[in-house]
Amino acid sequence: MSERPDLHQHYLRACQNLGQPEHPFIAHVLQEADKNDKTCTKGITLKIAGNNHLVPVQRVTDGDLQVLAQVLHNTVYVTGLDLRYNVLTDAGAKHVATFLQENSTLQYLNLMFNDIGTSGAELIARALHRNKTLAYLRMTGNKIGDKGGMFFASMLRINSTLEKLDLGDCDMGTQCLIAIATALTQNKSVKAINLNRPLLYSQEEETTVHVALMLKNNSSLVELHLCKHEMKNFGVERLCEALYENPSLRYLDLSCNKITCGGVKFLVELLKQSQTLEILDLHANRIEDDGAIYLSEALALNNRTLQALSVVSNNISGKGLVALSAAMKTNMELSYIYIWGNKFDEATCMAFSELIQMGRLKPNCTDVEPYEVDGHVHLAELSHGLGKHYYWTPSCGEVTNKDANASLAIAAVSEHL
């Protein structure tokens, strides 16, 4: 990576050769890359996101991507490519696939919320049969459907280098999720997978059962996202049974499901024995006071591995929240706790204010901040969480801000969001 790059000049020549008009934002990003001293030594990520609010951005089309792919064809110092929130279609996916088959340096590719469908998913997944360098792929929000997801399931049986795969919000269905879970039973390279918000029409929780079977046999998965899976207490029980035998999972996301205090009982028994789980995300369920008290008892007396817990918007009142705050006084390992969206009474406000003032809970490790009015303590919301920047990243400042992305500080699988 020692040769000084000249990406912008390459880009201008490629535009002329292909008869494609120059894209002003791509040209700007390439000019900035040419000036970057780190480009030749460490490699860079080209950030060409279509939702940049500080700069008027013309979104990248399939034709623009064809030119960019030609420019980056033999460029060894570009290790990441962020194309989120553009207007790439299946035609653009064809250029992506060709690039992945020929490129041997790209490690990170973000195609989040473009317009790639089933045929585009097939092209990209087949390209990954041969690609040996890509470690992190985000397909989030592309409506590839159940059939498109099946191509990625087949890819997971062959590819041995991909470490992180995000297929959230892709309209995948039951058949596809079962196929992915089955493939992960044998796959040894994937460390993190996001399967958020599938389209499930059954109440039998077959997909959760197959994910549980996978967890019994998989010893490499570190991070698992199962948000919006319509999961109830039965599904939680199946997962917990499997996790007793799983030696690797550190981050379990069960947010936005239908888990009640009955499901928490299974999680509590797991926490009592678990030596691996470090992050548990239960936000937007309905564990209520009983569930919070069950969790607090396990955290106070038994568990010493969990570092982060989110119970945001769980219909918990003062009784349950005070119990969780009390557990933090005896459990020194639990460092991050998120509670906004519950029912705060004065006892709750006092308890968390005390934790923060005594230094037990750092202000950047929770989503509330105490303030006082007329002698009464209240809690205000802070924009902190396990993954606040999942759908967006700030246009300025540090992207991997740990206050808003605590999961990266605890169980990071990749340097990229």
C-alpha angles and dihedrals in degrees: 000000000000100000114097109249124236100186096150094057091046088051094052091050092048091052090054094046093050096038091238122143117244114264106222097210094047089049090051093049092049092049090052090049090053089056095047111106091204093059095085097042111034105016125240143235115236107220108204098156116163095219101066104141097187095060124042100248128200105208120243116255131198090264092052090051092052090059093044092050090053091050092050095041096106099015108125099183097062104088099161136041122191112193099156122152097018131123101257115151135185088288089059090047087060090060090046091052094049090048093050092051093052103033121085103182109051111109102167128044123175116191095158117160102000124130100263114144139184099300091047090051090053092053094048094044092050090049088057090059086075104026113102103181112049109105103171129036126178115196092160115156098007106128097231092148129202094308093050090049090054089063090056090048089055090047091055089061091059110027115084102178106056109104104174128033126179115196097156120143091012097127092244119166142211098283093051095048091050090050092050092048090050092049091050090056087074101025112102101180106059110094100170132029132177117204098164124160106005120176104254123174100177127083093204095090092225091156093055090050091054092046088053091051088051092051091055090060104030117089100173106057112107103169129038127179118196101162118159096010094137085243118175133183092285091060093047090053091053092050093048092050089055095045092061085071097039116098101186117042111112103161123048119180114194097156125147096022134118100263118148133182088282090063091045089062089066091048090049092054088049092049090052090061104024117112096176113043110102104161126041119181114194099154118147097021126110108247093139124183096316093054092047091050091050089052093047092053092052092046093047098047111021120013122076101161105065110099103172133035129179119195096159114158099005101134091252117158131198096288094060096038093051089051090054091049090050090052089058090060091063100030109067095178096066101086105156124054128166119196109156118133095043130105109280119198126179093269090055092049092049093046096052092040088056092049090053096043094049090050096244091116116038115221092238092052098066138045098235134074124194123233132170130231123178092343094309123113118227134177125236125198121255124199093242128122149126094283113357090152097056095112098027142017127211116267091225136025129035112337096203093055103170094206090065096033106040092159089069091055092052110032107009113173095177137019089233127077 
